[in-house]
Amino acid sequence: MSEQVLFVVNQTEERQHELKKTYQQVHFEFYSSIKEVTSFADTTVLVTFGEDVTPTILEQAKDLKWIHVLSAGVEHLPFEQILNRDILVTNSRGIHATPMSEHAMWMMLDYVKRAQDYRQAQAERAWVRSQKPSELTDLTVVLLGTGAIASKISERAAVFGMKTIGVNTDGRPVHPFDDVVSMREWELALKQADFLINVLPATEQTKKILNEDAFRLVKQGAVFINLGRGNAVVEHELIRVLDNKHIDHAYLDVFNEEPLSSDSPLWGHHSVTITPHISASTSFYMERALKIFNENLSLFIEGKENFINEVHSKKGY
């Protein structure tokens, strides 16, 4: 019996044709949404963004062997059932490094070059030359996380003459950071931060770690950038440190609840810049995500192991 691969993420006709041509021994079904699927009875492989997989769907997909997530985040998957059934989970981490590092550099440059002030002056048709831009050179960026995304940000920040400090679980050195400290010693890093960037995954250990106490450790007037997960931040405490200018500005791409409620005070805060969880978005996204899936599918068909980006289901990432 051939593998039954079910896509619940929209794919162009060209990509569908290419997959069918490359893997002729595999039966593919393509849907734009998991809600369109009427039966999971014969599904052995599920390709998804992960947020739509429920315990009920897993009960229906009795032959399911493998879930591939076309994003990095897997926190919404029902891991208890996945572990009980020994279902393989892989994701697309690593493909976000280029767009997210560019997004981070844009945010830091937007701040030091006072782009918002000049946009406001333009809107008012005012020739304002008193607001002097600054530089990234010799500033310190502290990155919570030292994975592919953080490493790419560190690499690009170094080109601008910035000092880069990473924070990871055990403080192990990681190229290309100038320095790395452990989470137990993160105070040493936070106190040096001109920019603090969160790129940590969502786990029980990272939930609400960025509270008022943490924010008050960074330099007065520092900038906070959140590209990781919204649940790492206690939002009302972030607003408090923004109001008293301990944190001068926050660039936020992720939030506790998404979409961000229209009545959230973050929308209108003068020291907040919001993007709608798009830092990883790029016209090359699906091409890169499918490359990982294709390589893993070849291994899966051949009965081999050593899958790319295998998720540790017990840890949840």
BAVEXTOR-759122 format. One record per residue: residue in three letters; z, x negated, y of N, C-alpha, C, O in turn. Coordinates in steps of 0.1 Angstrom, whole numbers, padded with zeros to 4 digits, always signed. Example, Ala and Ser with C-alpha at 12.3 -4.5 7.8 and 13.67 -1.06 7.14 Angstrom:
ALA+0078-0132-0057+0078-0123-0045+0078-0132-0033+0085-0142-0033SER+0071-0128-0022+0071-0137-0011+0079-0129+0000+0080-0134+0011
This chain:
MET+0000-0008-0012+0000+0000+0000+0000-0009+0012+0008-0018+0014SER-0009-0006+0022-0010-0014+0034+0002-0011+0043+0008+0000+0043GLU+0004-0020+0052+0015-0018+0062+0010-0007+0072-0002-0007+0076GLN+0019+0002+0076+0016+0013+0086+0023+0009+0099+0035+0010+0100VAL+0015+0005+0109+0020+0000+0122+0018+0011+0132+0007+0016+0134LEU+0029+0015+0138+0029+0026+0148+0032+0021+0162+0043+0015+0164PHE+0023+0022+0171+0025+0018+0185+0029+0031+0192+0022+0041+0191VAL+0040+0030+0200+0044+0041+0209+0044+0036+0223+0051+0042+0232VAL+0035+0027+0226+0033+0021+0239+0017+0022+0241+0010+0017+0233ASN+0013+0027+0253-0001+0029+0255-0009+0016+0254-0005+0006+0260GLN-0020+0016+0247-0029+0004+0245-0043+0009+0248-0047+0020+0245THR-0050+0000+0255-0064+0003+0258-0072+0004+0246-0068-0001+0235GLU-0084+0011+0246-0093+0012+0235-0097-0002+0230-0099-0005+0218GLU-0099-0011+0240-0103-0025+0236-0093-0032+0228-0096-0038+0218ARG-0080-0030+0232-0069-0037+0224-0068-0030+0211-0066-0037+0201GLN-0069-0017+0210-0068-0010+0197-0079-0015+0188-0076-0018+0176HIS-0091-0016+0193-0102-0021+0185-0100-0035+0180-0103-0038+0168GLU-0095-0044+0189-0093-0058+0185-0082-0059+0174-0084-0067+0165LEU-0071-0051+0175-0061-0052+0165-0066-0047+0151-0064-0053+0141LYS-0074-0036+0151-0080-0031+0139-0090-0041+0133-0090-0042+0120LYS-0097-0047+0141-0107-0057+0136-0100-0069+0130-0105-0074+0120THR-0089-0074+0137-0083-0086+0133-0074-0084+0120-0074-0092+0111TYR-0068-0072+0119-0060-0069+0108-0065-0057+0100-0059-0046+0101GLN-0076-0059+0093-0083-0048+0086-0075-0042+0075-0077-0031+0071GLN-0065-0050+0070-0057-0045+0059-0045-0036+0063-0038-0031+0055VAL-0044-0035+0077-0033-0027+0082-0038-0014+0088-0049-0013+0094HIS-0030-0003+0086-0033+0010+0092-0025+0011+0105-0013+0011+0105PHE-0033+0013+0116-0026+0014+0129-0027+0029+0134-0037+0036+0131GLU-0016+0033+0140-0016+0045+0148-0011+0042+0162-0002+0035+0164PHE-0018+0048+0172-0015+0045+0186-0011+0058+0193-0019+0068+0193TYR+0000+0057+0200+0004+0068+0209+0009+0062+0222+0013+0051+0223SER+0009+0070+0232+0014+0066+0245+0029+0067+0246+0035+0061+0254SER+0035+0076+0238+0049+0079+0238+0054+0083+0225+0046+0088+0217ILE+0066+0079+0222+0072+0083+0209+0074+0098+0207+0075+0103+0196LYS+0074+0105+0219+0075+0120+0218+0062+0126+0212+0063+0138+0208GLU+0051+0119+0212+0039+0124+0207+0038+0123+0192+0030+0130+0186VAL+0047+0115+0186+0046+0113+0172+0052+0125+0164+0063+0130+0167THR+0044+0130+0154+0048+0141+0146+0055+0137+0133+0063+0145+0127SER+0052+0125+0128+0058+0120+0116+0060+0105+0116+0051+0098+0120PHE+0071+0101+0111+0074+0086+0109+0075+0083+0094+0080+0072+0091ALA+0071+0092+0086+0073+0091+0072+0068+0078+0065+0075+0072+0057ASP+0056+0073+0069+0051+0062+0063+0051+0049+0071+0046+0039+0068THR+0058+0050+0083+0058+0039+0092+0066+0027+0087+0078+0029+0083THR+0060+0015+0086+0068+0003+0082+0070-0006+0094+0080-0014+0094VAL+0062-0005+0104+0063-0013+0116+0063-0004+0128+0053+0004+0130LEU+0072-0006+0137+0072+0002+0150+0072-0007+0162+0080-0016+0163VAL+0062-0005+0170+0060-0013+0183+0064-0004+0194+0058+0006+0197THR+0074-0008+0202+0080+0000+0212+0085-0008+0224+0086-0021+0223PHE+0089-0002+0235+0097-0008+0245+0112-0008+0242+0119-0014+0250GLY+0116-0001+0232+0129-0001+0227+0139+0010+0232+0148+0014+0225GLU+0136+0015+0244+0146+0025+0249+0144+0039+0243+0153+0047+0244ASP+0133+0041+0235+0131+0054+0229+0135+0055+0215+0133+0066+0209VAL+0140+0044+0209+0144+0045+0194+0158+0050+0193+0167+0044+0198THR+0159+0061+0186+0172+0068+0184+0176+0067+0169+0167+0065+0160PRO+0189+0070+0166+0193+0071+0152+0185+0082+0144+0182+0080+0133THR+0182+0092+0151+0174+0103+0144+0160+0098+0140+0156+0101+0129ILE+0154+0091+0149+0141+0085+0145+0142+0076+0134+0133+0076+0125LEU+0152+0067+0133+0154+0058+0122+0156+0065+0109+0152+0061+0099GLU+0163+0077+0110+0165+0085+0098+0152+0090+0092+0150+0091+0080GLN+0143+0094+0101+0130+0099+0097+0121+0088+0092+0113+0090+0083ALA+0122+0076+0098+0114+0064+0094+0120+0057+0082+0125+0046+0084LYS+0120+0063+0071+0127+0058+0059+0121+0045+0054+0128+0037+0047ASP+0109+0042+0056+0102+0030+0051+0101+0019+0062+0095+0009+0059LEU+0108+0021+0073+0107+0011+0084+0113-0002+0080+0125-0003+0076LYS+0106-0013+0082+0110-0026+0079+0112-0035+0091+0120-0045+0091TRP+0105-0032+0102+0104-0041+0114+0102-0033+0126+0093-0024+0127ILE+0110-0036+0137+0108-0031+0150+0104-0043+0159+0112-0052+0160HIS+0093-0042+0166+0089-0052+0176+0090-0045+0190+0084-0035+0192VAL+0098-0051+0198+0100-0046+0212+0092-0054+0222+0092-0066+0222LEU+0084-0047+0229+0074-0053+0238+0081-0057+0252+0074-0059+0262SER+0094-0058+0252+0101-0063+0264+0112-0073+0258+0113-0075+0246ALA+0120-0078+0267+0131-0086+0263+0144-0078+0260+0151-0082+0250GLY+0146-0068+0267+0158-0060+0265+0158-0052+0252+0149-0044+0250VAL+0169-0053+0245+0170-0046+0232+0183-0038+0231+0187-0033+0221GLU+0190-0037+0243+0204-0032+0243+0204-0017+0239+0215-0012+0236HIS+0193-0010+0240+0193+0005+0237+0190+0008+0222+0191+0019+0218LEU+0187-0002+0214+0185+0000+0200+0197+0004+0193+0208-0001+0196PRO+0196+0013+0183+0208+0016+0174+0211+0006+0164+0207+0007+0152PHE+0218-0005+0168+0220-0016+0159+0228-0014+0147+0227-0021+0137GLU+0237-0004+0147+0245-0001+0135+0236+0003+0124+0238-0002+0113GLN+0227+0012+0126+0217+0016+0116+0208+0005+0112+0205+0003+0100ILE+0204-0003+0122+0194-0014+0119+0201-0024+0110+0194-0029+0101LEU+0213-0027+0113+0221-0037+0104+0222-0031+0090+0221-0039+0080ASN+0226-0019+0089+0229-0013+0076+0216-0013+0067+0217-0014+0055ARG+0204-0012+0074+0192-0011+0066+0185-0025+0066+0174-0026+0060ASP+0190-0035+0073+0185-0048+0073+0170-0048+0079+0161-0054+0073ILE+0168-0040+0089+0155-0039+0096+0154-0051+0105+0162-0054+0113LEU+0142-0058+0104+0139-0069+0113+0136-0064+0127+0130-0054+0129VAL+0142-0071+0137+0139-0068+0151+0134-0081+0158+0141-0091+0157THR+0123-0080+0164+0118-0091+0173+0115-0085+0187+0113-0073+0188ASN+0115-0094+0197+0112-0090+0210+0103-0099+0217+0097-0108+0211SER+0100-0097+0230+0090-0104+0237+0096-0114+0248+0090-0117+0258ARG+0109-0118+0245+0115-0127+0255+0106-0140+0256+0100-0145+0247GLY+0107-0145+0268+0099-0157+0271+0086-0155+0279+0082-0163+0287ILE+0081-0142+0278+0068-0140+0285+0071-0136+0300+0062-0135+0308HIS+0084-0134+0303+0088-0130+0316+0090-0141+0326+0092-0139+0338ALA+0090-0154+0321+0094-0165+0329+0085-0167+0341+0090-0170+0352THR+0072-0166+0339+0063-0168+0350+0065-0158+0361+0068-0162+0373PRO+0063-0145+0359+0064-0135+0370+0078-0134+0376+0080-0133+0388MET+0089-0136+0367+0102-0135+0373+0106-0147+0381+0114-0145+0391SER+0102-0158+0377+0105-0170+0385+0097-0170+0398+0103-0174+0409GLU+0085-0164+0399+0078-0162+0411+0085-0152+0420+0086-0154+0432HIS+0091-0142+0414+0098-0131+0421+0110-0137+0427+0114-0135+0439ALA+0118-0146+0420+0130-0152+0425+0126-0161+0437+0134-0161+0447MET+0116-0169+0435+0112-0178+0446+0108-0170+0459+0111-0174+0470TRP+0101-0159+0457+0097-0150+0468+0110-0145+0475+0110-0145+0487MET+0120-0141+0467+0132-0136+0473+0139-0147+0482+0143-0144+0493MET+0140-0159+0476+0147-0169+0483+0139-0174+0496+0145-0176+0506LEU+0126-0174+0495+0118-0177+0506+0118-0166+0517+0119-0169+0529ASP+0118-0154+0512+0119-0142+0521+0132-0144+0530+0132-0140+0542TYR+0143-0148+0523+0155-0149+0531+0155-0161+0541+0158-0159+0552VAL+0152-0173+0536+0153-0185+0545+0143-0185+0556+0145-0190+0567LYS+0131-0178+0553+0121-0178+0564+0122-0165+0573+0114-0163+0581ARG+0133-0158+0570+0136-0146+0579+0125-0136+0580+0122-0131+0590ALA+0118-0134+0568+0106-0126+0568+0109-0111+0573+0101-0105+0579GLN+0121-0106+0569+0125-0093+0573+0126-0091+0588+0122-0081+0594ASP+0131-0101+0594+0133-0101+0609+0119-0101+0616+0117-0093+0625TYR+0110-0108+0610+0096-0109+0616+0089-0096+0613+0081-0092+0622ARG+0091-0090+0602+0085-0077+0599+0090-0066+0609+0082-0058+0614GLN+0103-0067+0611+0109-0057+0621+0103-0060+0635+0100-0050+0642ALA+0102-0072+0639+0097-0076+0652+0082-0071+0653+0078-0066+0664GLN+0075-0072+0642+0061-0068+0643+0060-0052+0644+0052-0047+0652ALA+0069-0045+0637+0070-0031+0638+0073-0026+0652+0068-0016+0657GLU+0081-0035+0659+0085-0031+0673+0075-0038+0683+0077-0036+0696ARG+0065-0045+0678+0055-0051+0687+0062-0061+0696+0059-0062+0708ALA+0072-0068+0691+0080-0078+0699+0077-0092+0695+0077-0095+0683TRP+0074-0100+0705+0072-0115+0703+0085-0122+0703+0089-0127+0714VAL+0092-0123+0692+0105-0128+0691+0104-0142+0685+0100-0144+0673ARG+0108-0152+0692+0108-0166+0688+0122-0172+0687+0123-0184+0684SER+0132-0164+0689+0145-0170+0690+0151-0170+0676+0161-0177+0674GLN+0146-0163+0666+0151-0163+0652+0144-0174+0644+0133-0173+0640LYS+0151-0185+0642+0145-0197+0636+0146-0196+0621+0157-0193+0615PRO+0135-0198+0614+0136-0199+0599+0144-0211+0595+0146-0221+0602SER+0148-0211+0582+0155-0222+0577+0147-0228+0565+0135-0225+0564GLU+0153-0235+0556+0146-0242+0545+0154-0240+0532+0166-0238+0532LEU+0147-0241+0521+0154-0241+0508+0158-0256+0504+0167-0257+0496THR+0152-0265+0510+0155-0279+0507+0170-0282+0509+0176-0278+0519ASP+0176-0288+0498+0190-0292+0498+0200-0280+0496+0212-0283+0495LEU+0195-0268+0494+0204-0257+0491+0206-0257+0476+0198-0262+0468THR+0217-0250+0471+0220-0250+0457+0218-0236+0452+0223-0226+0457VAL+0211-0235+0441+0209-0222+0434+0217-0223+0421+0214-0232+0413VAL+0225-0213+0419+0233-0212+0406+0227-0201+0398+0226-0189+0403LEU+0223-0204+0386+0217-0194+0377+0226-0190+0365+0230-0199+0358LEU+0229-0177+0364+0237-0173+0353+0227-0170+0341+0220-0160+0341GLY+0227-0179+0332+0218-0180+0321+0210-0192+0322+0207-0197+0333THR+0206-0198+0311+0198-0210+0310+0186-0209+0301+0181-0219+0296GLY+0182-0196+0298+0170-0194+0290+0157-0196+0296+0157-0203+0307ALA+0146-0191+0291+0133-0194+0296+0131-0190+0310+0125-0197+0318ILE+0136-0178+0314+0134-0173+0328+0142-0182+0338+0136-0187+0347ALA+0155-0185+0335+0163-0193+0344+0157-0207+0344+0157-0213+0355SER+0153-0212+0333+0147-0226+0333+0135-0227+0342+0133-0237+0349LYS+0126-0216+0341+0114-0217+0350+0118-0216+0365+0112-0222+0373ILE+0128-0207+0368+0133-0207+0382+0138-0220+0386+0135-0225+0397SER+0146-0227+0377+0151-0240+0381+0140-0250+0383+0141-0258+0393GLU+0130-0250+0374+0119-0259+0376+0112-0257+0389+0108-0267+0396ARG+0109-0244+0393+0102-0242+0406+0111-0244+0418+0106-0248+0428ALA+0124-0241+0416+0133-0244+0428+0134-0259+0431+0135-0263+0442ALA+0133-0267+0420+0134-0281+0422+0122-0287+0430+0124-0296+0438VAL+0111-0280+0429+0099-0284+0437+0102-0283+0452+0096-0290+0460PHE+0110-0273+0455+0114-0270+0469+0126-0279+0473+0131-0277+0485GLY+0130-0288+0465+0141-0297+0469+0155-0291+0467+0164-0296+0473MET+0156-0280+0459+0169-0274+0457+0176-0281+0445+0170-0286+0436LYS+0190-0280+0446+0198-0284+0435+0200-0272+0426+0202-0260+0431THR+0199-0273+0413+0200-0262+0403+0211-0264+0394+0213-0275+0387ILE+0219-0254+0392+0231-0254+0383+0230-0242+0374+0228-0230+0379GLY+0230-0244+0361+0230-0233+0351+0243-0230+0346+0252-0239+0345VAL+0245-0218+0342+0258-0214+0335+0254-0207+0322+0246-0197+0321ASN+0259-0213+0311+0256-0207+0298+0269-0206+0289+0280-0210+0294THR+0268-0202+0277+0280-0199+0269+0289-0212+0267+0301-0211+0269ASP+0283-0223+0264+0291-0235+0260+0289-0247+0269+0295-0257+0267GLY+0281-0246+0280+0279-0257+0289+0270-0268+0284+0270-0278+0290ARG+0263-0265+0273+0253-0275+0268+0242-0278+0278+0238-0269+0285PRO+0239-0291+0279+0228-0294+0289+0215-0288+0285+0211-0286+0274VAL+0208-0283+0296+0194-0277+0294+0185-0283+0304+0188-0283+0316HIS+0173-0287+0300+0163-0291+0309+0157-0279+0315+0154-0269+0308PRO+0154-0279+0329+0154-0289+0338+0166-0288+0349+0165-0293+0360PHE+0177-0282+0345+0188-0280+0354+0195-0294+0358+0195-0303+0350ASP+0199-0295+0370+0206-0307+0375+0220-0308+0368+0225-0318+0365ASP+0225-0296+0365+0239-0295+0359+0240-0282+0352+0234-0272+0356VAL+0248-0282+0342+0251-0269+0335+0266-0269+0332+0272-0279+0328VAL+0272-0257+0334+0286-0255+0331+0287-0243+0321+0278-0235+0320SER+0299-0242+0315+0301-0231+0305+0306-0219+0313+0311-0220+0324MET+0305-0207+0307+0311-0195+0313+0325-0196+0316+0330-0190+0325ARG+0333-0204+0308+0347-0206+0310+0350-0213+0323+0360-0212+0329GLU+0340-0221+0327+0342-0229+0339+0332-0225+0350+0329-0233+0359TRP+0328-0212+0350+0317-0208+0359+0322-0209+0374+0314-0209+0383GLU+0335-0209+0376+0340-0210+0390+0335-0222+0397+0332-0223+0409LEU+0334-0233+0389+0329-0246+0394+0315-0245+0400+0312-0251+0410ALA+0307-0237+0393+0293-0234+0397+0293-0225+0409+0286-0227+0419LEU+0300-0213+0408+0299-0203+0418+0303-0208+0432+0297-0204+0442LYS+0313-0217+0432+0318-0222+0445+0307-0231+0452+0308-0233+0464GLN+0297-0235+0445+0286-0243+0451+0274-0235+0455+0264-0241+0460ALA+0274-0222+0452+0262-0214+0453+0258-0210+0467+0266-0204+0474ASP+0246-0214+0471+0240-0209+0483+0232-0196+0479+0231-0186+0486PHE+0226-0197+0467+0220-0185+0460+0226-0184+0447+0227-0194+0439LEU+0230-0172+0443+0235-0169+0430+0225-0159+0423+0222-0148+0428ILE+0219-0163+0412+0209-0155+0405+0214-0151+0391+0217-0160+0383ASN+0214-0138+0388+0218-0134+0375+0206-0131+0367+0197-0122+0371VAL+0205-0138+0355+0194-0135+0346+0200-0133+0332+0193-0135+0322LEU+0212-0129+0331+0219-0127+0318+0214-0114+0311+0211-0105+0318PRO+0214-0114+0298+0211-0101+0291+0223-0092+0291+0234-0096+0296ALA+0221-0079+0287+0231-0069+0287+0239-0070+0274+0233-0067+0263THR+0251-0075+0275+0260-0075+0263+0274-0070+0267+0276-0069+0279GLU+0283-0068+0258+0296-0064+0261+0303-0075+0269+0312-0072+0278GLN+0300-0088+0267+0306-0099+0274+0301-0100+0288+0309-0105+0297THR+0289-0095+0291+0284-0096+0305+0287-0084+0314+0284-0084+0326LYS+0291-0073+0308+0293-0061+0315+0304-0062+0326+0315-0067+0323LYS+0300-0059+0338+0309-0059+0350+0315-0073+0353+0326-0074+0359ILE+0309-0084+0349+0314-0097+0352+0313-0101+0366+0320-0109+0372LEU+0303-0095+0373+0300-0098+0387+0308-0087+0396+0302-0078+0400ASN+0320-0090+0397+0329-0081+0405+0333-0088+0418+0328-0098+0421GLU+0342-0081+0426+0345-0087+0439+0351-0101+0437+0349-0110+0445ASP+0360-0103+0427+0366-0116+0425+0355-0127+0423+0356-0138+0428ALA+0345-0124+0415+0334-0133+0413+0326-0136+0425+0324-0148+0428PHE+0323-0126+0432+0315-0128+0445+0322-0136+0455+0316-0143+0463ARG+0336-0134+0455+0343-0142+0466+0344-0157+0462+0349-0164+0471LEU+0340-0160+0450+0340-0175+0447+0329-0182+0453+0330-0194+0455VAL+0318-0175+0456+0306-0182+0461+0308-0185+0476+0318-0180+0482LYS+0300-0194+0481+0301-0198+0495+0300-0186+0505+0293-0176+0502GLN+0308-0186+0516+0306-0176+0526+0292-0175+0531+0286-0186+0534GLY+0286-0163+0531+0272-0162+0536+0261-0165+0525+0250-0166+0529ALA+0265-0166+0512+0256-0168+0502+0247-0156+0499+0250-0145+0505VAL+0237-0158+0491+0227-0147+0488+0228-0144+0473+0228-0154+0465PHE+0229-0131+0469+0229-0128+0455+0216-0121+0451+0211-0112+0458ILE+0211-0126+0440+0198-0120+0434+0201-0115+0420+0205-0123+0412ASN+0198-0103+0417+0200-0098+0403+0187-0094+0397+0180-0085+0401LEU+0183-0102+0387+0171-0100+0379+0174-0097+0365+0165-0095+0357GLY+0187-0098+0361+0191-0096+0347+0193-0082+0343+0183-0075+0340ARG+0205-0077+0343+0208-0064+0340+0218-0058+0350+0227-0065+0354GLY+0216-0045+0353+0224-0039+0363+0239-0038+0359+0248-0038+0368ASN+0242-0036+0346+0256-0034+0342+0265-0046+0344+0277-0046+0341ALA+0259-0058+0347+0267-0070+0350+0274-0069+0363+0284-0076+0366VAL+0269-0060+0372+0274-0059+0386+0283-0046+0388+0279-0035+0384VAL+0294-0048+0394+0302-0037+0399+0297-0033+0413+0300-0040+0423GLU+0288-0023+0414+0280-0021+0426+0289-0018+0438+0286-0023+0449HIS+0299-0010+0437+0307-0007+0449+0315-0019+0454+0318-0020+0466GLU+0318-0028+0445+0325-0041+0449+0314-0050+0456+0318-0058+0465LEU+0302-0050+0451+0292-0058+0458+0290-0053+0472+0288-0061+0481ILE+0289-0040+0474+0288-0034+0487+0299-0038+0496+0297-0041+0508ARG+0311-0039+0491+0323-0043+0499+0321-0058+0504+0324-0060+0516VAL+0317-0067+0495+0315-0081+0500+0303-0082+0509+0302-0092+0517LEU+0293-0073+0508+0282-0073+0517+0287-0068+0531+0283-0073+0541ASP+0295-0058+0531+0300-0052+0543+0308-0062+0552+0307-0062+0564ASN+0316-0071+0545+0324-0080+0552+0316-0094+0553+0322-0104+0558LYS+0303-0094+0549+0295-0106+0551+0299-0118+0543+0295-0129+0546HIS+0307-0116+0533+0310-0128+0524+0297-0131+0517+0293-0143+0516ILE+0290-0121+0511+0277-0122+0507+0268-0117+0518+0269-0106+0523ASP+0258-0125+0523+0250-0122+0534+0239-0112+0531+0236-0104+0539HIS+0234-0113+0519+0223-0105+0515+0222-0104+0500+0225-0113+0493ALA+0217-0092+0495+0215-0090+0480+0201-0085+0478+0197-0076+0484TYR+0194-0092+0469+0181-0088+0465+0183-0083+0451+0186-0090+0441LEU+0181-0070+0449+0184-0063+0436+0171-0057+0430+0164-0049+0436ASP+0169-0061+0418+0158-0055+0410+0162-0046+0399+0154-0039+0393VAL+0175-0047+0395+0181-0039+0384+0194-0033+0388+0201-0038+0397PHE+0197-0021+0382+0208-0013+0386+0215-0007+0375+0210-0007+0363ASN+0228-0003+0377+0236+0004+0367+0228+0016+0361+0228+0018+0349GLU+0223+0024+0370+0215+0036+0366+0201+0034+0372+0199+0032+0384GLU+0191+0037+0363+0177+0036+0368+0170+0049+0364+0172+0053+0352PRO+0161+0054+0373+0159+0050+0386+0172+0051+0395+0181+0059+0392LEU+0173+0043+0405+0184+0043+0414+0184+0057+0421+0174+0061+0427SER+0196+0063+0421+0197+0076+0427+0194+0076+0442+0197+0066+0449SER+0188+0086+0447+0183+0087+0461+0195+0087+0470+0194+0084+0482ASP+0207+0090+0465+0219+0091+0474+0228+0078+0473+0239+0077+0478SER+0222+0068+0465+0230+0055+0464+0230+0048+0478+0220+0048+0485PRO+0242+0044+0482+0244+0037+0495+0236+0023+0495+0234+0018+0506LEU+0231+0018+0484+0223+0006+0484+0210+0008+0491+0205-0002+0497TRP+0204+0020+0490+0191+0022+0496+0191+0019+0511+0182+0012+0516GLY+0201+0023+0518+0201+0022+0533+0209+0010+0538+0211+0009+0550HIS+0214+0002+0529+0223-0009+0533+0214-0020+0540+0204-0024+0535HIS+0219-0024+0552+0211-0033+0560+0210-0047+0554+0202-0055+0557SER+0219-0050+0544+0219-0063+0538+0214-0063+0523+0218-0072+0515VAL+0206-0053+0520+0201-0052+0506+0186-0050+0506+0181-0042+0514THR+0179-0057+0498+0165-0055+0495+0163-0051+0481+0168-0057+0472ILE+0156-0040+0479+0155-0033+0466+0141-0034+0461+0131-0031+0468THR+0139-0038+0448+0127-0037+0441+0130-0029+0428+0140-0031+0423PRO+0120-0020+0424+0123-0010+0413+0121-0016+0399+0113-0011+0392HIS+0129-0026+0396+0129-0032+0382+0114-0036+0379+0109-0033+0368ILE+0108-0044+0388+0094-0048+0385+0093-0064+0386+0082-0069+0386SER+0104-0071+0385+0103-0086+0386+0095-0092+0375+0089-0103+0376ALA+0095-0085+0363+0088-0090+0352+0073-0085+0351+0065-0089+0342SER+0070-0076+0360+0057-0069+0359+0046-0079+0363+0047-0087+0372THR+0035-0078+0356+0023-0087+0359+0011-0081+0352+0013-0074+0342SER-0001-0084+0357-0013-0079+0350-0015-0086+0337-0023-0081+0329PHE-0008-0097+0334-0009-0104+0321+0002-0100+0311+0002-0106+0300TYR+0010-0090+0314+0022-0087+0306+0018-0083+0292+0022-0090+0282MET+0009-0073+0290+0006-0069+0276-0001-0079+0268+0001-0081+0256GLU-0010-0087+0275-0017-0097+0268-0007-0107+0262-0008-0112+0250ARG+0004-0111+0269+0013-0121+0265+0022-0114+0254+0026-0121+0244ALA+0026-0102+0256+0035-0095+0246+0028-0093+0233+0034-0095+0222LEU+0015-0090+0233+0008-0088+0221+0005-0101+0213+0004-0101+0201LYS+0005-0112+0221+0003-0125+0214+0014-0128+0205+0012-0132+0193ILE+0026-0125+0209+0038-0127+0201+0038-0117+0189+0041-0121+0178PHE+0035-0105+0192+0034-0095+0181+0024-0099+0170+0026-0098+0158ASN+0012-0103+0175+0001-0107+0165+0005-0118+0156+0003-0118+0144GLU+0012-0128+0162+0016-0140+0154+0027-0136+0144+0027-0140+0133ASN+0036-0127+0148+0046-0122+0139+0040-0113+0128+0044-0113+0117LEU+0030-0105+0132+0024-0096+0122+0017-0104+0111+0017-0100+0100SER+0011-0115+0115+0004-0124+0105+0015-0129+0095+0013-0129+0083LEU+0026-0133+0100+0037-0138+0092+0043-0127+0083+0045-0129+0071PHE+0044-0115+0089+0049-0103+0082+0040-0099+0070+0045-0097+0059ILE+0027-0099+0072+0018-0095+0062+0018-0106+0050+0017-0102+0039GLU+0020-0118+0054+0020-0129+0044+0033-0131+0037+0035-0139+0028GLY+0043-0123+0041+0056-0123+0035+0064-0136+0039+0073-0140+0032LYS+0060-0142+0050+0067-0154+0055+0079-0150+0064+0080-0138+0068GLU+0087-0160+0068+0098-0158+0077+0096-0166+0090+0084-0168+0094ASN+0107-0170+0096+0106-0178+0109+0098-0171+0119+0089-0176+0126PHE+0102-0158+0121+0095-0150+0131+0098-0155+0145+0109-0160+0148ILE+0089-0153+0154+0091-0156+0168+0100-0146+0175+0098-0134+0173ASN+0110-0150+0182+0119-0142+0189+0127-0132+0180+0128-0120+0184GLU+0131-0136+0168+0139-0127+0160+0153-0124+0167+0159-0134+0172VAL+0156-0112+0168+0168-0107+0175+0180-0108+0165+0179-0103+0154HIS+0191-0113+0170+0204-0113+0162+0210-0100+0163+0217-0097+0173SER+0208-0091+0153+0213-0077+0155+0228-0076+0156+0232-0067+0163LYS+0236-0085+0151+0250-0085+0152+0254-0088+0167+0264-0082+0172LYS+0247-0097+0173+0250-0100+0187+0244-0091+0197+0248-0089+0208GLY+0233-0084+0193+0226-0075+0201+0216-0081+0211+0212-0075+0221TYR+0212-0094+0208+0202-0101+0217+0195-0112+0209+0187-0119+0214
